[in-house]
Amino acid sequence: MIETVVLLLDSTLRLSAPLLLACLAGLYSERAGVFDIGLEGKMLAAAFAAAATAAVTGSAWVGLGAALLASLVFALIHGFACITARGEQIVSGVALNFLAAGLTAVLGHAWFSQGGKTPALPRDARLGPIELPFAQTLADIPLLGPIWSELLSGHSLPVYLAFAAAPISWWVLWRTRFGLRLRAAGENPAALDTAGVSVIRTRYMGVMVCGLLCGVAGAYLSLAQSAGFIPNMSAGKGFIALAALIFAKWRPMQAMAACLLFGFLDAAAIRLQGAELPLIGPAPVQLIQAAPYILTVVLLAGFIGRAIPPKAGGRPYVKER
């Protein structure tokens, strides 16, 4: 029983990591006043850049750098469209999603001729698991051993970064001058401008942090969770991250809890496939796969209360003369 629970929670952490990274990415952007529907597109572009670069160079770290760069470029495109050109933020995000989905498939087919996929990555070109100290020594100790050696140890770097980023984001947003300015850009940009701080620069900084976090999330998908890139491998994770962000009411620690919930549902759905359910028999694969998304709709529809976004979110800032 303990082993089953530990394995389920281990899968929960692995599946929650990209959701949490994307959710925190959206948090920085939307707290700055720039709504970002394009999290999915940035993750997909980063996943492709990471896998393609790692396949050519044989280095996971060069692939991670390429993922950060690709996601940052997409973030800056979104920032230019929404902040500088004062375009519609939702339309820009949707356009980036379509651009990433089409561009990765076309480039993958042109470069590797494998139907849009990249070649399978060898072990050296992937982000391998990190073993914590004494993991093997403590493995045989009842209860503590499985928790330390199986649940907490053996994850790749992005998983540890994701769960460290949540408390760090709380501290940055609520305990630093940068965080105060970032939140002011989304709540009352005129007051921030009056204080002599550039609203444009602050919003660009929020968008750039969003791009970097999405880059790590995308790299995790293709370099750690999988052994290469598959077309549309993000599979709606960017939209689930947005749902978790709304569910958490734009707060980092609550966002971590929401992503853990969605990751747990996803992990449970995987383990329930083929299981015998009372009155139903073998669990329908389609129903199990749809369960996390169904619960997302149910939770957002009636269990979280009113989620109020940043007051100036979605609106370009025009400096008063």
Secondary structure, 3 states (H helix, E strand, C coil): CHHHHHHHHHHHHHHHHHHHHHHHHHHHHHHCCCCCCCHHHHHHHHHHHHHHHHHHHCCHHHHHHHHHHHHHHHHHHHHHHHHHCCCCHHHHHHHHHHHHHHHHHHHHHHHHCCCCCCCCCCHHHCCCCECCCCCCCCCCCCCHHHHHHHHHCCECHHHHHHHHHHHHHHHHHHHCHHHHHHHHHHHCHHHHHHCCCCHHHHHHHHHHHHHHHHHHHHHHHHHHHCCCCCCCCCCCHHHHHHHHHHHCCCCHHHHHHHHHHHHHHHHHHHHHCCCEECCCEECCHHHHHHHHHHHHHHHHHHCCCCCCCCCCCCCCCCCCC
